[in-house]
Amino acid sequence: MKVVLFGATGMIGSRIATEASARGHQVLAVSRSGQSPVPGVTATAADASDLAKVTEVVAGADVVASACVPPRDGTEPREPFLALNRALVEGVRAVGVRRLVVVGGAGSLEVAPGRTVLDQPGFPETVLAEALAHRDALDFYRTLDDLDWTYVSPAADIAPGPRTGHFRLGGDRLLTDEHGNSRISAEDYAIAFVDELETPAHPRARMSVAY
């Protein structure tokens, strides 16, 4: 399967590239730097917000994946990140690719009916704008009915760690363990993400991954 992966050099994207490549998929790793996150994986430089470039690099893909993140340079991230996701959608539409799988955020996951992680007292102000940008992207994808998209939310805490192969899948509810913790390693998240690339089980829906 040919996978075009945007945001391939980031913490999560590099692990998705590693997992997909290890399973024998043909991965095109796309990033602004054009560097390959994994030895042997083909890489190219492109800005995911550049519609013409997106259209060029996704041609011939079986599935497009995005591990892009909102801007972290101190500027307001919501509008630029929404524009980036719109460019991705328009690019895959232009060449007839049907599937787009997206690394999402955890802030919009529900902790109770009608209440999200973002709504909780003490939600860190330092990551609020980024969390809202991810929520905006999810809201945008939910308006689409002509594309098989999947939005993959991680646990509240995702970081490099062991590849255990043991985790749980959910939907819109925040998954926590018996101690109330919500966490996943980036390596195990990548397993769940590539599983979804290979076998679509959540078309036009959000899925979540946690221990």
C-alpha positions as CSV (number, residue, x, y, z in Angstrom):
1,M,0.0,0.0,0.0
2,K,1.3,3.5,-0.9
3,V,1.0,5.8,2.1
4,V,1.7,9.5,1.8
5,L,2.4,10.9,5.3
6,F,2.5,14.6,6.1
7,G,4.2,15.8,9.2
8,A,6.4,12.7,9.0
9,T,9.4,14.1,11.0
10,G,7.5,14.9,14.2
11,M,7.3,12.9,17.3
12,I,4.2,11.0,16.3
13,G,4.7,11.2,12.5
14,S,8.1,9.6,12.7
15,R,6.7,6.6,14.6
16,I,3.9,6.2,12.1
17,A,6.5,6.2,9.3
18,T,8.5,3.6,11.2
19,E,5.5,1.4,11.8
20,A,4.2,1.6,8.3
21,S,7.6,1.0,6.7
22,A,8.2,-2.0,9.0
23,R,5.0,-3.6,7.8
24,G,6.2,-3.4,4.2
25,H,4.2,-0.4,3.0
26,Q,5.6,2.1,0.6
27,V,5.8,5.4,2.6
28,L,6.4,8.8,1.2
29,A,7.4,11.0,4.1
30,V,6.4,14.6,3.6
31,S,7.7,17.5,5.7
32,R,8.9,21.0,5.3
33,S,12.5,19.9,5.8
34,G,12.2,17.0,3.3
35,Q,14.2,14.8,5.7
36,S,13.5,11.1,6.0
37,P,12.4,10.1,9.5
38,V,13.4,6.4,8.9
39,P,16.3,5.0,6.9
40,G,15.2,3.7,3.6
41,V,11.9,5.7,3.6
42,T,11.5,8.1,0.6
43,A,11.1,11.7,1.7
44,T,10.1,14.9,0.0
45,A,9.7,18.5,1.0
46,A,6.2,20.1,1.0
47,D,4.0,22.4,3.0
48,A,0.7,20.8,3.8
49,S,-1.0,24.1,3.5
50,D,0.1,24.5,-0.2
51,L,-2.8,23.1,-2.2
52,A,-0.8,22.7,-5.4
53,K,2.0,20.9,-3.7
54,V,-0.4,18.6,-1.8
55,T,-2.1,17.7,-5.0
56,E,1.2,16.9,-6.6
57,V,2.5,14.6,-3.8
58,V,-0.6,12.7,-3.0
59,A,-1.3,11.6,-6.6
60,G,-1.2,7.8,-6.8
61,A,-1.6,7.3,-3.1
62,D,-3.8,4.5,-1.6
63,V,-4.2,6.5,1.6
64,V,-3.1,9.9,2.8
65,A,-2.1,10.4,6.5
66,S,-1.5,13.6,8.4
67,A,0.5,14.0,11.6
68,C,0.7,17.7,11.2
69,V,0.4,20.0,14.2
70,P,-0.8,23.5,14.7
71,P,1.8,26.3,14.5
72,R,3.9,26.4,17.7
73,D,5.7,29.7,17.0
74,G,3.6,31.8,19.3
75,T,1.2,33.0,16.6
76,E,-2.5,32.3,16.7
77,P,-2.8,28.7,15.4
78,R,-6.4,28.0,14.8
79,E,-7.0,29.6,11.4
80,P,-3.7,28.4,9.9
81,F,-4.3,24.9,11.1
82,L,-7.8,24.8,9.7
83,A,-6.5,26.2,6.4
84,L,-3.9,23.4,6.3
85,N,-6.6,20.7,6.8
86,R,-8.7,22.2,4.1
87,A,-5.8,22.1,1.7
88,L,-5.2,18.5,2.5
89,V,-8.9,17.7,1.8
90,E,-8.9,19.6,-1.4
91,G,-5.7,18.0,-2.5
92,V,-6.8,14.4,-2.0
93,R,-10.2,15.2,-3.7
94,A,-8.4,16.7,-6.7
95,V,-6.6,13.4,-7.5
96,G,-9.4,11.1,-6.4
97,V,-7.8,9.6,-3.2
98,R,-10.7,8.4,-1.0
99,R,-9.0,8.0,2.4
100,L,-7.5,10.5,4.8
101,V,-6.4,9.5,8.3
102,V,-5.5,12.3,10.7
103,V,-3.6,12.5,14.0
104,G,-6.0,14.4,16.2
105,G,-6.0,15.9,19.7
106,A,-7.3,14.7,23.0
107,G,-8.8,18.0,24.2
108,S,-12.2,17.4,22.5
109,L,-12.7,14.0,24.0
110,E,-15.6,13.8,26.4
111,V,-15.2,13.2,30.1
112,A,-19.0,13.2,30.6
113,P,-21.9,13.7,28.2
114,G,-21.5,17.2,26.8
115,R,-18.3,17.9,28.7
116,T,-14.9,17.7,27.2
117,V,-11.3,17.7,28.5
118,L,-11.1,21.3,27.3
119,D,-13.9,22.2,29.6
120,Q,-12.2,21.0,32.7
121,P,-11.0,23.5,35.3
122,G,-7.3,23.9,35.2
123,F,-6.9,22.9,31.6
124,P,-3.4,24.3,30.8
125,E,-3.5,27.7,29.2
126,T,-0.2,27.0,27.4
127,V,-1.8,24.3,25.2
128,L,-5.3,25.7,25.0
129,A,-5.0,27.3,21.5
130,E,-3.4,24.2,20.1
131,A,-6.2,22.0,21.6
132,L,-8.8,24.3,20.1
133,A,-7.1,24.2,16.7
134,H,-7.4,20.4,16.8
135,R,-11.0,20.6,17.8
136,D,-11.7,23.0,14.9
137,A,-10.2,20.4,12.5
138,L,-12.4,17.7,13.9
139,D,-15.5,19.9,13.5
140,F,-14.4,20.5,9.9
141,Y,-14.0,16.8,9.1
142,R,-17.4,16.1,10.5
143,T,-18.9,18.2,7.8
144,L,-17.5,16.0,5.0
145,D,-19.6,13.3,3.5
146,D,-17.6,12.7,0.3
147,L,-14.3,11.5,1.9
148,D,-13.5,8.5,4.0
149,W,-11.7,10.3,6.8
150,T,-10.7,9.1,10.2
151,Y,-9.6,11.3,13.1
152,V,-7.4,9.4,15.6
153,S,-7.3,11.0,19.1
154,P,-4.5,9.9,21.4
155,A,-4.8,9.7,25.2
156,A,-4.3,12.9,27.1
157,D,-0.7,12.0,27.7
158,I,1.3,10.8,24.6
159,A,5.1,10.6,24.7
160,P,7.9,8.3,23.4
161,G,7.8,5.0,25.1
162,P,7.7,1.2,24.7
163,R,6.0,-0.6,21.8
164,T,3.9,-3.1,23.7
165,G,1.1,-3.8,21.2
166,H,-1.4,-3.6,24.1
167,F,-3.9,-0.8,24.2
168,R,-7.6,0.0,24.0
169,L,-9.6,1.7,21.2
170,G,-12.5,4.0,21.9
171,G,-14.6,6.7,20.3
172,D,-15.4,10.2,21.6
173,R,-14.9,9.4,25.3
174,L,-11.6,9.9,27.0
175,L,-10.1,6.5,27.9
176,T,-8.5,6.3,31.4
177,D,-7.0,3.4,33.4
178,E,-8.0,2.2,36.8
179,H,-6.1,5.1,38.4
180,G,-7.8,7.7,36.2
181,N,-4.7,8.3,34.0
182,S,-5.0,8.7,30.3
183,R,-1.8,7.8,28.5
184,I,-0.3,6.0,25.5
185,S,3.2,5.7,24.0
186,A,3.7,7.2,20.6
187,E,4.9,3.8,19.5
188,D,1.6,2.0,20.5
189,Y,-0.4,4.9,19.1
190,A,1.4,4.3,15.8
191,I,0.4,0.7,15.8
192,A,-3.3,1.6,16.2
193,F,-2.9,4.3,13.5
194,V,-1.4,2.0,10.9
195,D,-3.9,-0.7,11.8
196,E,-6.6,1.8,10.7
197,L,-4.6,2.6,7.6
198,E,-4.6,-1.1,6.7
199,T,-8.1,-2.0,7.7
200,P,-10.6,0.9,7.9
201,A,-12.8,0.4,10.9
202,H,-13.8,4.0,11.7
203,P,-14.8,5.7,8.4
204,R,-16.0,9.2,8.8
205,A,-15.6,9.0,12.6
206,R,-13.2,9.8,15.5
207,M,-11.4,6.9,17.2
208,S,-9.3,7.2,20.3
209,V,-6.3,5.1,21.6
210,A,-5.1,4.7,25.2
211,Y,-3.9,2.1,27.7
